[in-house]
Amino acid sequence: MISKKTLFFFILFVLLQKFSAFAQGNFSKEIGIISDNDLYVTTFRDRYYTNGTFLYFKYLGKSTQRKRIHEFQIGQRMYTPNQVYESETGLRDRQYAGYSFLKYSGLSFLKNKAALKMSIEIGAMGPNSLAKEFQNVIHDLYGFQRSEGWADQIANRFGFGIEANYTQPLLIKKRFDLHFTGQVIAGTIFTNSSIELTNRFNLFNKALDPLNNSVAFGSHLTRNSKNSSYRNELFLFFSPSLNYAFYDATIQAKSANPYYTDTYNLVPFTYTLQIGIQYAIKRFSIEYSILKYSKKVKEMHDKTNTYGSIKLAYRFN
């Protein structure tokens, strides 16, 4: 017998399909939420980069010469050691840390079919980030035990950073493509660089949407009705990346507790592998992915860790 919950989501999906069929396809604005958590992969682990929550609003610029998308984001990241219920400091394998921020990004599409994204952010690290309070709300909601070590988290620190991302198509086929992205971040919280390859495989029997008009690259906005045929997307993606960290305050900065003397050492070279699926239908899009990354702290017990990411977005005029 079909459960009421299953029936509800089936009816909701059908209604979204019907609603999207009557949409014009000219959507110049988007709101969305991104949620990262290891709970999306397993309920047995709660550690390291344990949660990230990001809310954003983006809109299409008015220029008719070059497509440009402006984005404002508010977000929070939190980090905990392997044993979050352990009060003895000597048994921890990384620092407790929280970082909350405001960010502006401008995404421009260049004449050579590449994309350049420039960002600037300000934020608060330490108790001022309210990471402890937010995690307690999450744990209480799911009935989990609260973490024991937030009193020793990284001290308050002002966050400032600038970021540049350059994306260039390398290979374009009908249902498969490959893009290169180079990233540089410099700031008081994170300073690092990375290179990434993004592979997409279309699950629809048609050409993939291009770099300047796809949910894969945050560019699924347009005022041109001729682009309405690009509204629906469904593809798998595979993104390996190599990263080099010069500084990470969530690992190397001092504790808010002056009596906490444990220190941790940064691993400069790391890798990340992201595998996921994205679906866009007119006004709505959803993404689910799994990310596996190598350890960023030499003292970490495990060589790799995994978490899941969910993204939901709604577009409008």
N, C-alpha and C positions, 0 to 999 in steps of 0.2 A: 504494500500500500504506500502511496506517495505521501510523505509527511507534509504538514501545513507549511513548514519552513521552506521545503523544496518547491512547493506550489507557489508560495509567495514570490520567491526569486524568479521562477519561470514567468509568472504574470508580469513582474516588473521588467524583465528582459524584453518580453513581447511589446510592452507599452513603450519602452525606449526605442525599439526598432520602429514602431509605428510613428512615434513622435519625430524621429530623425528623418523618416521618409519625406515629411512635409517641410523640413528645414531648408532654408535657401542655400546654405553652404558658404555664406560670406560672413565669417566670424573673425573679428579683429581683436577680441579680448579673451582672456582665459584666466580662470582661477583654479587652483589645485592644491593638493596636499601630498606630501611624500612621507612615508613612515618606514624607518629602518628598525629592525629588531631581531634578535636571535630567536625570539619566540616563533617567528614565521618559518623557522627551519626545524627547531626542536624545543620542547618544553623542559628539557633536562639541563640546559646550559643557559647561564645568565652572566656574561662576563665580557671583558675587554671593551670593544665598541658595542655597548649593550643597547643603546637606543638613540635614534635620531628622528626628530620631528620638524618638518619644514612646511610652511604655508607660503604660497606665492600668488602674485597677480602680475600678469603680463599683458601688454597691448602692442598693437602694430603701429609703427611710426607713420606719419602722414606723407613722407617723401615718396614720390612716384619714380624717382631715378634709381634708388637702391633700397631694397627691403631691409628694414631695421626693426628689431623687436626690443622693447624696453621691459625690464622685469624688476619687481620689488619682492624681496623675500624676508621672512622672519623665521629663524630656526634655532634649534637647540641640539647639542650633542652631549652625550654622557658616556663616561668611561669608568669601568670598575675592574678589580682584579679577578682572578680565577675563583677564589673562595670568598664570595660576597657576604657569607654569614660568619666569617671568621674574624674575631675581634683582635687576635694577636697579630701585631703588625709584621713581625718577622716572617710570617708565612705567606704574605702577599707577593704577587709577582708583577704588579704594576700599581701605579698611583690611582686614587680616586680623582676624577676631574669632571667638571661641567663647563660648557661654553655656550652662551646664548648670543645671538647676533642679529643685526639688520644688514641687508645686502642689496645693492643695486647692480644690475648687469645690463649691458647694451650688446645685442647680437646683430652683427652686420654681415651681409652676404656680398662677396667681392666679385669682380668681373671674371676672375679665373675660376669661378664656380666653387670657391672655397668660402669658409666662414670664419669670422674673427669675433670672439666674445671677450669683452673687457668688463671687469667687476671691481667694486670697492665695497668694503664692509667695515662696520664698527661693532664692537660687542663687549661682553663682560664675562670674565672667567672667575671661577671660585664660587664662594657662597652667594655672591650677587647674581650668579647665573640661574639660581633656583633649581638646579638639577636635582639636588637631594629631595626637595619638596615634590617635584614632578615625578620622580621615580617612586616615592612613597605612595603617591596617588595611584600609579599604575599597579604597584604590588598589592595595594589594598583592594583595588578593583578586581584583580584576578585571584586574590586570596593567597598571595605569596608572602613569605617572610621578608621583613625589611632588611636592607643591607646594614652592616654593622660599622662600617668605617668612614662614613662621610665626614666625621669630625676631623679627619686627617686629610681632607681633600686639598687640592692645589689652592693656594691663597688667591685672594682677589687680584685681578689684573685687567687692565684695559686692553681690549682687543682691537687691532687695526690691521687690515690686509688689503692687498691689491692682487688681482689675478688676471691672467691672459690665457685664452684657449684658442688655438688655431686648428681648424679641421679642413682636410683636403681629401677629395675622392681619389682613390688609387685604382679601383677596378669597378666597372659598372656593367652588369649583365641584366637580363630581363628580370630574373627572380633572385639574383644574388649580387651583392656588392660589398665593397671593402673600402673603409675610410680610415685615414690616419689622423690622430689628434695629439698635439703637443700642448702641455700645460705647464705654466710657471706660476707659483704662489709665493709672495713675499709679505711677511707681516710679523707682528709681535706674538702671535700664537702658533702659526704654521709658516714654515719656509721650506718649500720643496719643489720638485719638478717631476714630470712624468711623461711617458709616451704610451699611446694606446692605439690598438687596432680594433675597429668595430666591424663585425661581419653581420649582415642581415640576409635572411632567407625568407622570401615571400611565401605565405601559405595560400594566398590568392593566386590564381593563374593569370597574372598580369604583371606589368613592370612595377618595380618598387617606386615609391614616391621619392623625388629628389631631395638632396640635402636642404634646399631652401623651402621645403614644404612637407615636412614629415614630423610625426611625434617623436621619432628617434632622436632628432636634433633640436627639439623644442621650437620648431618653426611651422607648426600646423595652424597658421593664421593667414587669412587673406581677405581682401575686399573685392577680388576679381571673381565674378560668377563663372568664368571659363575654367577656373581651377576646382569647381565643385565636384568634378569627377574624381578628384584625389582625396575626397573626404574619408573614405573607408580604408583602413589599413589593418593588416593582420600578419605579423611576421615574428620569427624567432631571431634572437640576436646572441652573439658570442663576442665578448670583449676582454681580451687579455691586456694587461698593462704592466709596465715596469716603472718603479718609483724610486726616487732618491730624495731622502729627507736631510736637510741641513739643520733644522731645528723643529722641535715639537714640544710646546709648553705643557701639554697634557701629560708628558712623560718626564721632562727635565726641570720644570719649574719647582719652586719650593712649596712645602705644605703650609696650610693655614695654621697648623699646630706646631708651635716652636719646639716642642719636645719630640716631634716625629723626625727621626734621623735616617730612615731608609732612603736610599738613592737608587735610581734606575738608569740604565744606559740604552741609548737609542740605537736601533739597527738601521743604518743608512739605506741600504738597498733592500727593497721588498717587491713583491709581485701581488697582483690582484687578478682574479678571474671572475667575470660576471657572465651568467647565462640566464636568459629570460625570454619573455613573450610580451608583445605589445599589441593592443587592439584599439582602434579608433573608429568611431562611427558618428559622423557629423559632429554633434555637440560634445560627445562624451569620449573619453579614452581611459584605459586602464592598463597598468603594467605590473607584472610580477617578475622578480628576478632573485637569484641566489648568488651571493658574492662570497668567494673564498679568498683569503689573503694570508700571506706569511706573517710571522710574528714581527712586531715593530719594536719590541722591548727584549733585550738580551735575556732578562731574567724570567720571561714568560715560560710556563711549564710546557705549553703545547707549541709545536712548530707552525701550525696553521689554525685558523678559526673561520667560522662560517656564520653569516647572518642573511636574513631575507629582507627584501625591500618591496613595498607596495606604493604605487602612485595612482591617484585618481584625479581627473581633470574635467572641467566643464568649460565650453567655449560659448561666447555670445557676441552679439553685435555691439 
